[in-house]
Amino acid sequence: MSMNYRVAIVEDEADIANLVSSHLEKQGFKVESHLTAASFLKSLPKHKPDLILLDLMLPDSDGLEICKLMKKNEEWQAIPVIILTAKGEETDKIVGLELGADDYVTKPFSLKELTARIRAVLRRQTAEPASKKIEIGRALVIDLTKHQVSYKGNLIDLTSTEFNILSLLASRKGWVFTRDQVLDKLWGQDKIVLDRTIDVHIKNLREKLGEASRYIKNIRGVGYKLEE
């Protein structure tokens, strides 16, 4: 699934950027590297990537601000983002997820793990829906073909991960999905994430759904379900 996918690397350490770029190109990805946020943002309108690897510590900008900018722009908000963080930046990991990043990888990382994360995110992004629409309470509509969610006719902007979690819960109304099941369904064999990641995505999802968040139920100590 690597062929024709364009990955943008925004990383100010040239050695890391070159190493990752060389590895991904060998895996069949098209790669472009940027050492600064300015270079990346300048290229974005002309070379829209399929996925972004975003370092948080950039010389001319905070990576979290770049992520925030991406998710506020209608043209770019659907592009999945994997943030790269230093080992001790736990707060930044959570903030990145809250801003709409799809995943994070902690430095130092293995190239094998990074590639698995990239493929997992792209797989979720491009998965074919089993049916076209799911309606919840006659007000919340999940359009699996258009990858859109609306409530009472108003579109709700979700990241690809948030959309996939909501679609999974809606696929079996009333069924309780444990955190492990959610991780397994969405990440499969590429599952190298923490339970806390799911909780953060659910928190973001509820905030964006607003009134419709009442459909998502938290089963303490077990997981989540979607119920009308």
Beta strands, then each sheet from edge to edge (+ up, - down):
strand 1: 6-10
strand 2: 30-34
strand 3: 51-55
strand 4: 81-85
strand 5: 103-106
strand 6: 133-136
strand 7: 140-143
strand 8: 148-151
strand 9: 154-156
strand 10: 177-178
strand 11: 216-219
strand 12: 223-226
sheet 1: 2+ 1+ 3+ 4+ 5+
sheet 2: 6+ 7- 8+ 9-
sheet 3: 10+ 12- 11+
end
